[in-house]
Amino acid sequence: MRVRSYLRALGCVAVLTVAAPAAFAAPEQQGTMPLVRWEQPSPAVSSALQAAFLEGVERVFPADVIAQTPARFVPLEGNTYLVSHPALYWRVQDAPAAEAMAEELAGITPGWNTRLYNGPQGRGVYLTYQRR
């Protein structure tokens, strides 16, 4: 009886000794692949978007704040573009501030709205612009 319990204990030690190196092995290197690919619109569309963007936004924000980082326009569906800029990105809990900004911009240049999106700045509320 005692021999069996020693053999069981020895068997458990042997199993754990074989399994442990595999569990603590370094993970395999994986190639870096972006999860999302952000497309830029064509240059003709981009210049029209930039003009509409600057027309409204520079009335609300100081030009130097907007000039620090170029805005990116991410095509969504149809003629709607997500506007990515650090000054125009809000956390989810700050959505009312984003909506107020979109309303103010829509009063200057029609086509502004907001969208909850996992975009270039991360998950949050972004301004969108719909070209007419």
DALINKA-V229137 format. One record per pair of residues at least 6 apart in sequence whose C-alpha atoms are under 8 Angstrom apart, sorted by the first residue. I is the first residue (numbers start at 0). GAP is how many residues later the second one is. D is the distance in Angstrom with one decimal. If there is no record, write none. Layout:
i | gap | d
I | GAP | D
I | GAP | D
//
This chain:
i | gap | d
37 | 36 | 6.4
37 | 82 | 7.7
38 | 35 | 6.1
38 | 36 | 6.9
39 | 6 | 7.9
39 | 32 | 7.3
39 | 33 | 6.3
39 | 34 | 5.9
39 | 35 | 7.1
40 | 32 | 6.9
40 | 33 | 7.1
40 | 34 | 6.5
45 | 27 | 7.4
48 | 24 | 7.7
48 | 82 | 7.6
51 | 57 | 7.0
54 | 53 | 7.9
54 | 54 | 7.4
55 | 49 | 5.6
55 | 52 | 5.7
55 | 53 | 5.9
56 | 48 | 6.9
57 | 8 | 7.5
59 | 45 | 7.9
64 | 22 | 7.5
65 | 21 | 7.4
68 | 16 | 7.0
68 | 17 | 7.7
69 | 15 | 7.1
70 | 12 | 6.6
70 | 13 | 5.7
70 | 14 | 5.0
71 | 10 | 8.0
71 | 11 | 5.8
71 | 12 | 5.0
71 | 13 | 6.7
72 | 8 | 5.7
72 | 9 | 5.6
72 | 10 | 4.9
72 | 11 | 6.3
73 | 7 | 5.3
73 | 8 | 4.9
73 | 9 | 6.5
73 | 10 | 7.5
74 | 6 | 4.5
74 | 7 | 6.4
75 | 6 | 6.6
78 | 51 | 5.4
78 | 52 | 5.4
78 | 53 | 7.4
79 | 48 | 6.7
79 | 49 | 5.6
79 | 50 | 4.2
79 | 51 | 6.4
80 | 47 | 5.5
80 | 48 | 5.3
80 | 49 | 6.3
81 | 44 | 6.7
81 | 45 | 6.2
81 | 46 | 4.4
81 | 47 | 6.5
82 | 43 | 6.5
82 | 44 | 5.5
82 | 45 | 5.6
82 | 46 | 7.1
83 | 35 | 7.7
83 | 36 | 6.6
83 | 37 | 7.0
83 | 42 | 6.9
83 | 43 | 7.6
84 | 36 | 7.7
85 | 35 | 7.1
87 | 10 | 7.8
87 | 38 | 6.7
87 | 39 | 6.8
88 | 9 | 7.7
88 | 32 | 7.2
88 | 35 | 6.9
88 | 36 | 6.0
88 | 37 | 5.2
88 | 38 | 7.4
89 | 7 | 7.8
89 | 8 | 6.4
89 | 34 | 5.7
89 | 35 | 5.1
89 | 36 | 6.7
90 | 32 | 7.4
90 | 33 | 4.7
90 | 34 | 6.1
91 | 24 | 7.3
91 | 31 | 7.7
91 | 32 | 4.9
91 | 33 | 5.8
93 | 31 | 7.9
94 | 30 | 6.1
97 | 16 | 6.8
97 | 27 | 6.8
97 | 28 | 7.4
97 | 29 | 7.2
98 | 14 | 7.1
98 | 15 | 6.2
101 | 10 | 5.4
101 | 11 | 5.1
101 | 12 | 6.5
101 | 25 | 6.6
102 | 9 | 7.2
102 | 10 | 7.3
104 | 7 | 6.3
105 | 6 | 5.1
105 | 7 | 7.6
110 | 17 | 8.0
110 | 18 | 5.3
110 | 19 | 4.8
110 | 20 | 6.5
110 | 21 | 7.4
111 | 15 | 6.8
111 | 16 | 5.7
111 | 17 | 4.7
111 | 18 | 6.5
112 | 14 | 5.7
112 | 15 | 5.1
112 | 16 | 6.4
113 | 11 | 6.5
113 | 12 | 5.5
113 | 13 | 4.5
113 | 14 | 5.4
114 | 10 | 5.5
114 | 11 | 5.4
114 | 12 | 6.4
114 | 13 | 6.7
115 | 7 | 7.4
115 | 8 | 5.5
115 | 9 | 4.4
115 | 10 | 6.4
116 | 6 | 5.6
116 | 7 | 5.7
116 | 8 | 6.2
116 | 9 | 6.8
117 | 6 | 6.4
//
